[in-house]
Structures are given as C-alpha cells and as structure tokens.
Amino acid sequence: MLTPPTDPSKEQKLKAGLYLIATPIGNLEDITLRALRILKSVNLLLCEDKRTSAKLLNHYGIKIPLLAYHDHNSEKLGPSLIAQIQNGAAIGLISDAGTPLISDPGFQIAQLCIEHNLYVTSIPGPCAFITALTISGLPVHNFHFGGFLPAKSGERKSVLERIKSFHSTLIFYESPHRILKTLDDIRTIFNNRQVVLCRELTKYYEERLSGSAAELHDQLASRDSIKGEFVLLIKGADEDEFKLSEDELQLQIRKLLKLNLPAKDIRDRLSGKTGRSKKEIYQLILSLKESN
C-alpha cells in the first residue's frame, strides 16, 4: 500500500540512523523527491568522491557537510560514525552514481549499524545493472549479478567457467580499458552465446550493443577510443545445453558412488542436469550400486 509523501512545508527531523540514498547514474533528472528531501535533512553525508558528489548537490542547491568514505578509510571511520548515530545523528550515504553498496563502498558501515541495532533504511532509485537488464532484450525473470569481473584473465576465465552453465542472465560491470580483453575471454568460454553491452545509460549518447562476444569485440576494437563504464550481460544457458547424456549420467553416478556418497545426495547433485525425474535418477543409482 502506497503512503502519501511527506509535506515539504512541514520540516521534520530525521530519525537517527543510516540513510542509503540512490542518486542518478547519468541524468540529473533521475533523482526522487524523497532523495532530495533526505539529502537536505541529514546531518552528514558520506560519499566516495566529494568533487563528484558536490556537482549533484550544487545542481539542487543543497549544502550539507561531506565526508569521503571509501574502502581505504571505512574501518577507521566506523566507530566514530556509529557513535554519532547513537548520539542522534542522521547520516546519509551516496555513491558516485546509482544505488549505494552495489559494487561500491558502504557495506561495512551498513553492517556495523545493523550489528549495533541502529536504524538503516534505503532511499531507492537508479541502478545501472537493473536499467541495463530492462533494455537488454534478455530474460529478466532470473538473473545473476557478479559485480566487476577479476582484472587478471586467468581469474576472470575461472569465474566465467564456473557460471557458464547458469540458466539465468549473467550481468557484470566492466571498465573501458578492460572490455576488449574481457570479451576475448567470454568468446573463449561462451563461444557464440548472445552478449549485450550498455554504456552511457540515461545520457544523450546512451548505447546498447548486441551480438556474440567476437562481434562486439571487433566492433569496439574498430573505434578510435572506448569510453564509459560498461554493463555487460550474457544470455543464460539454454535448458538443454548442459544436460548429461545417458552415458555421462551413469559415469557421474559411478564416480560419486566411489566416494561413498548416499544415494539421495547423489540424486540431488545430479537433479536438473538430465531430463530424468528425481525418482528415475534415484532408481538408476540403486541399480548401478547393486551392479558394482
């Protein structure tokens, strides 16, 4: 049930706590009325980069004390911030763009507040990977968000190899200087699986590219320069893409039986990897167990 907005003419002191405030990912118009009200009302605003945040605040004529908060000082600042909230302060947290904590600093202070039974709330708004997912043309009912992929190719391939059988749409963030190498690795692991790239979301030059990893690599490589952080989406595996054949199923069962695993555990491990029902898999396990 929707609740009516707060009357801006009646100033209300915010409840002491931590306010996680989503901000625009590119277009300054994409900020909510509630976010503006909270930004004007907090006692202190934590941000990644004070210069970046100042642009947003100046645009809306908001003057509030800013404190840089990032991975390098979060542990040091934690106790002081908790003490301020315990003494009645309302502290806001924003990232450079989008929803706080999503591949950005902030998890530590949110966790600390919860551990100290302090009030924590979210002021929802823009999120780059959700925006990209909705315009990607890929299935949205089930997805996996993996943040930023590892910088090193070997580690990146290892991550991609582990999730290539996922049936959900795979979503990552990637920097412009690594995107070509990442597409190379995706081509190696996923072959011709559909890939979608989104950049400059909500801005005038918003762009969405779709094709195989090889096609997108060649398209980007032909440009004079590559700018803007990417949201990278990979189509999930087809339902039958990683189904075990009958011979493969029996081989897997025999291997697991040698590990002395219970039949029910083996059944549960292999369920979904074959067209057979759980009951049929269980009967096959018992049959192979007797024949060993």
N, C-alpha and C positions, 0 to 999 in steps of 0.2 A: 504494500500500500504506500503510495507516494505521500510525503509530508510537505506542507507549504513551506516556501522559502522563508528564511529569517528576514524580518523587516529591517532594511538597512538604516532606517531612520532611528531605530532603537539600538543604540550601541550596547553590546553585551560582552562582558569579559569572558574570554575563552577559559574553558576548564583546563587545569594544569595537565600537561601531558605532551605527547609527541604527535605531531600532525604531518603525515606523509602526503605531500602536495604534488599532484601531477601538473606539469607545465607543457606548453606547446613543443612539438617536435620539429617545427619549422615555420609554421604560420602563426603569428602572434594573435590572430583572432580565435585560435582554438584553445581558449582558456575559459574555464567555467566561472560563473558569477560567484559561486561558493569559494572557489580557489582564490579569487581576488579578495573576497571578504576576509578569509583566513590569513592571507598574506599581510593584509593591513592590520591584523589584530594580534599576531604572535609577538612575543617579547624578543625573540631571537630567531634568526633564520640560518640554518645550516645549508651550505651549498658546496658543490665541487670546486667551482672557479668563480670567485667574486666578480671578475670582469664580465664573464658571460651572464651571470645572474643579474648584474646591475643593468644590463641592456633591457631585460624584461621588466624589471621593477621601475626603471626610469620611464619606460614607454607608458606605464599605467600610473605614474606619479606616486609610487609607493616608496616611502622612506622607512627603512627598518634596519636594525643592526645585523650585519652579515658576519658569519664565521665560516672560514674554509674548513670543510670536513671531508676527509678522504682516507684511503687505505693506510697512508703513512702516519696519520695522527689520530685515527679513530680510537685506538686503545688508550692513548694518553688522555684524550678528551672525555672518555666515557664517564669516569667517576664524577667529574665536575658537572657534566650535563645532567646526570641523574640527580645530583644534589640540587641543582637549580629547579628541576621539575618537582622534586619533593618539597621545595620551598614555595611552590605555587606558580612557577613559570610555564608558559605555553610555548613550546619550541617547535618551529616548522623545519621540515627537511625537503629540499628540492634537489633534483639532479640538473645537469646542464640542459637536458631535454627529456620530455616524456615522464613516465611513471618512476618514482624513486625505487631503488633497490634492484630494478630489473637490469642486470649486468652493470650496475653502478654501486657506489658505496652506500652504506646505510643499514645493512643487515645487522651489524654489530650493535648499534645504538637501539634499534628496534627490539632486538633480543634482550638487551640489558633492561630496557623498560619493562618488558613482559616479565622478566625474572624478578623484578622489584615490584611487581603488581601495580605498575603505573599505567595510566590511560594511553592507549595507542589507537589512532584512527587513520583512515586513508581518505584523502580527497581525490576521488577518481577522475581520470581524464585520459589524454592521449597516451598511446603506447605504440611504438614503431612496429614491433613484430605483429601485433594484432591488426594494425592498419594494413600492413603488407599482406597478411593472410587473407583478409577480406577481399582484396582486389587481385589476388594471385590466380584465381580460377582453379585452385587445387581444393580438395576436400577439406572442410573446416570442422567436421564433427569430431575429429580425433587428431591431435597434433602433439608433437614433441618439440619443446623449445630448449636448445642447448647452449644459449648464450654465444660467446665467442669461441671459435674453434682454436685449438693449440696453434702456436706460431710455427712450430717445427713440423716439417712434412711427415716425419715418421710417426710422431704422436698424433697428428691430425688424421692420418690414414688409419691408425689404430682405433680412434674414436668412430670414424665413419664405418669401418669394418664391423664394429660391434652393433651398430644400429641399422645396417643396410637391410635387414630382414623385417624391420618395423613396418607395420601396415599404415601407420599414421604419417601425416605430412610432417617433414622434418624442417625445422626453422633455426637459423643461426644469424648472428651478426658477423660482418667481416669488414675489414678496413680496405681502403682503395689500393694500398701498396701490397696487399697480400692476395687480393681477389683472384688474380691470374693463376698463381700457384695453387690456390685452393681449388679452383675449377679444374686444374690438371689432376689433382688428387681425386676429385669427385668423378672425373671421367674414368680414372683407373678402377675405382671401387664400384661405381654405379652404372658404368657403360653408357647406354643411351637413355637412361631414366630422365624424365622431364625435370628441368630446373627453372626456377623463376628468380629473377633479381629485381629488387626495388631499391631506388635511391631518390634522394631529394624529396621524400614524401611530404605532402601537403604544400610544397613550394611550387613556384611557377614552372620550374623545369623538372617537375616530377616525372620519373621514368620507370617503366615496367618492361622487362625483357623476359622472353620465354623461349626455351629450346633445350637441346641437350647441353651438357657441360662443354663439349667440344665446340659447339656452335657459338655459345656465349663467350667462350674464351677467345675465339677468333674475332668475334665482333668487337669485344673490348680492346683486344690487342691492336686492332687497326686504328684506334683513336690516338690522337696526339697526346692526350693525358686522360687519366682516370681520377675523378674527384667524387667526394661524398662517400659517407659510410653506407654499406650495403646491408639490406636484409636479404638473406639467401634462403630460398625454400626448395626442398627436394620432394618430389612426389613419393608417397609411401609405396612399399612393395605391393604388388598385386596379390590377391588372396592365395593363388596357386603358384606363386613364383618360387617359394621356398618349401613347398610340400615335399615330404620324403616319398620316394618310390617304395614299393613293397620290399625290394631287396635292401634298400637303405634303412628302412624301418626295422627290419629284422636284425640288421647289422648293429644298429644303435641299441636295440634291446639286449643283444648278446653281450655287448661291451658293458652295459650298465649292470647286467646280471653278474658279470665277473667281479664287479665292485661290491657285490652282496647287498645291493640296494633292495628295499622292499618293493614288491610288485606295484603297490599303489603309488609309490614315489616315482617309479619309472613311468607309469601311466600318466601321471600329472606332468612330468617333464616333457613327454612326447605329445601330449594333447595339443591340438592346434597345428601340429607340424605334419599332419596327414589327414586324408579325407575320412578316416575311420572315426567311429564314435569311441568314447572312453571305454564303454563296455567291450567293444570289439578289440581294442588295444589291450585291455586287461586279460581277455581270454587268450590272445596271442602270446602275451608274456608268460602266462601259466603254461601254455603248450610248449613254448621254447624252453622254459625252465625244466619241465619234465624230460625233454629230449636231451638235455645236456648231461 
